[in-house]
Structure formats: structure tokens, C-alpha cells
Amino acid sequence: MKGEIDQPNALATHADGFAIAATYGVTSAAFEQNTDGLGSEKTTATAKIWQDWDRFDEALKAMEVAAQAIQTAAANGELTSFDQLKPALKECGFCHRDSGFREK
């Protein structure tokens, strides 16, 4: 997904995987219960998620919409370059880099 390997024939597969992960894996229900500091699983999620839940939930929805758009483009034969994935990756970057929702 970082564009480090030039395999345009694999773009559709990556688009499908990303859409599945965005729709079923990284959902607000997975984060809804505040697990900050609870449990034995190591996480990079920060307390800011639950302090700014509406913003976090909005970001997840934006990521899902972007992922579904690239999946649709792939299904229609319109996904031809890595650059088309960048808007969806930017949505991921919001939580991973820009918002403080994840520890670095």
C-alpha cells in the first residue's frame, strides 16, 4: 500500500483487502468500549480516541468511504495506478499520524 513495489496488476487485490479491513476490521464498534490501559493486549491507541470520540468515529467513516471508493474503481477496471490509492491512505494517516489517536 505504500507504493514501494510496482505491481499494478495487484492494485485490485489491495483495494479489496483495504476495503474489507476498513469495513469489518477497523470499525467504531472495535474501539467503542474504552480499553485504554485495560486488558493484556498491547495497543498503540491513545486515550484521545475516547476523549474525542465523535472526531474519531468521523475519521473511521471517512476511511471506510475512501476504501469503498477504491474498491469500486477496481471493480470497474478504473484502478490503474498507485496514486489512486493515496486519498484512501491519507484517511488512514489521519488516525495513525495526524490526530494523536495513536502512539508513534
Secondary structure, 3 states (H helix, E strand, C coil): CCCCCCCHHHHHHHHHHHHHHHHHHCCHHHHHCCCCCCCCCCCCECCHHHHCHHHHHHHHHHHHHHHHHHHHHHHCCCCCCHHHHHHHHHHHHHHHHHCCCECC
